[in-house]
Amino acid sequence: MRTPNMFNILLRSANSENANTPQSCNFNLGSVLQNAPNLINFQNQSYCKIKVRHFTINATSAANQPLEDIGAVEIRINTPNPNTLQTAASSDSYQIVSSSLIGIVATGDTSFTRTNDYYDNDYFCSGNPFQGAINISLHDASSGAVIAGLTQAHPYSLLLEVSYDNNPARVNDNSGKLNTNIVEYNLNGGYKY
């Protein structure tokens, strides 16, 4: 059985480089080499799958609160997402453009009707986040606008799961030499067992 290679990344807005603006936080993930040096080739992978496993924010949708009149929060990352699209303003040349979306979380605002609150976000094809600094931004799902009104008093925690379908650093013979061949992995086929 082939086991996917997963990394769980817990990001806290309070630990970001700009904790006073949780709606747009910068995190320097550096390299996977800092934590798993035997997996050197993961750093060189252009793309991976990324999934929002958990999101909690210290803000509510009650009157005069930061999430008032926001039915769902879009979570976006500033890495390339080649297979993710969204609508654009009708004045743009095209109505579909690339998106940086990696997850949607309902707020519980009673003014909105939504799918099951227990919806489990699925994987998005994304650029490799283990190549330095990333930006996580929070948007109003209805308008696409960055959520205003969030301050340092509204920190969040976000658990991301980053998955590589194949292990490019696997040892493929008894010499102990790492496999440095380019690895093609199936982004659309899911896991192969």
N, C-alpha and C positions, 0 to 999 in steps of 0.2 A: 504494500500500500504506500502511495506517495503522500507524504505529509507536507502541507503547506508551511511555509516559513513565515511566522507572524511575529510582529513586534507590537506591544501595547504601549502607548505613549499617554501618560496622564499629564495634561496641561492645566495649570491653574493661572487664571488671569492675574492674580495677585503676585505671581512670580515672573510675570512678563516684563519686558524692557519698558513698557509703557502701561503699567498697572492702573493708572488713573483713567484710562479710556478702554474699558473692557469691550466696547463695540469694535475695536480694532487693536489687537494685541500682537506684538512681535515676539517670537521665540527663536532662539538660536539652537537648533538641534545638532549643529555641528555635523559629525559623521557617525555612522553606525560603528566605525572602527574604534571609537572611544569606549564602547561597551561590549562589543563582540568582535574583537580583532581577527578572529578566524574566518569571518564572513566578509572579507575585503571586497568581493565582487558585488555585494548588495549596494555598496556606495556608488558603483558604476552603472547600475541599472537605470535606464531612463524613466521607466514607468513602473508602477505597482498598483495594487488595489488598496483603497483606503475607505474606512468605514467609521462612522460615529457610533460607538458602543454605548456611551452614556454622556448626558449633558445635564448639568444643574446650574442654575443661576439664582443669585440672591436678589430677585426682583419679581414683582407680581403684576397681574393684569388688572388690579383694583383701580378705582378712580384716583387720578393724579399720581399713578405709579408709572415707571418706565415702560412697562409692557401693556399699558392700557390701549385698547383697540387694536392689539396685535394678536392675531389668531395663531400664528406659528412663526418660529424663528428659523431663518435660513442660516446655516453655518457654511462659510466659504473659506477656501484656502487659496493662496496666491501662486500655487504651482499649476502648470498646464494640465488641463483636463480635456484631452482630445475627443472623448466620446460623450461629453455632456453639453447640452444645448439649452438655451432659454429664449423666450420671446424678447424682442426689443421694441422700442417705441415705434409707433406707426410712421413716424417721420424719417426713420432710418432706411437705408437702401434695402436691407433685408430684415425680415421680422424674426429670424432665428439667428442667434449669435452664440459663440462659445460661452460656457458658463464655468464658474469656479466652485459650484455647489458640491458639498460633500455630505450634507445631511439636513433634515428638516425636523424640528421639534415643536409639538403643539404647546401652547401656553396655558390652555385651560380657560381662556376667556369665553364666558358664556354667550357672548354676542356672535360667535362663529360656530358653524357646523363643520366638522372635520371627520377624517377617517378615525379608526380606532386609535386611542391615545397610546396603546401599547405597540404601535407599529414599530418594527425593528428596521432601522435604516440598513440598506444593503450596500454592497461595495460600489465605489466609483473608481473608474480608471483615472489615475492621477500621476503627475510628475513625482519623482522620488523626493520625499521631504528630507531625507538624510543627506542633503547637500548644502548645509548652511542654515540661513535664517528663513523662517516662514512667517506669514501673517495670517491670523485667523480673524475673520470679521463676521459680525452678526447683523443680519438684515431682516426687515419686515417682509414676510413672504408675500403679502398682498401687493405691496408697491415695489419691492426690490431695494428700497432705500435703506441705508445704514440706520440702525436703531439709535435715535437720539435720546438723551436724558440719562444714559448709563454713566455712572461715576465709579470711583474706587469703592464706594459703599455697596456696589452691586457686583461683587466678584463671581466668577463662574469656575467650574471644574469641567473638563472635557476629556473623555477617554477615547482616544483614536486607536483603531486597529489597522496596522499596515501589513499587508500580506504580499509575499512574492510566491508565485505558483511553483517555481522550481528553485532548487538550491544551487546557484552557480558556483558556490565554493566547495561543493562536495568533493571528496577525495575519490578519484575514479580508478586508482590502481593501488598497489601495495607500497609504492614509493613514498606515499605521504605528500606528494606534490599536489597543490591545488589545481583544479580545473580552471584554466584561464580562457577557455573558448567562449565566444559570444553565445549566450543562451537565448533561445527564442521561447517565450512562454505564452500560453494561450490565455489572453485576457477575457475572451468571450465564452470560453468553454467550461469555466468553473474548474472545480477540482477533479482530478482523474484518480480513480482508485484501482 
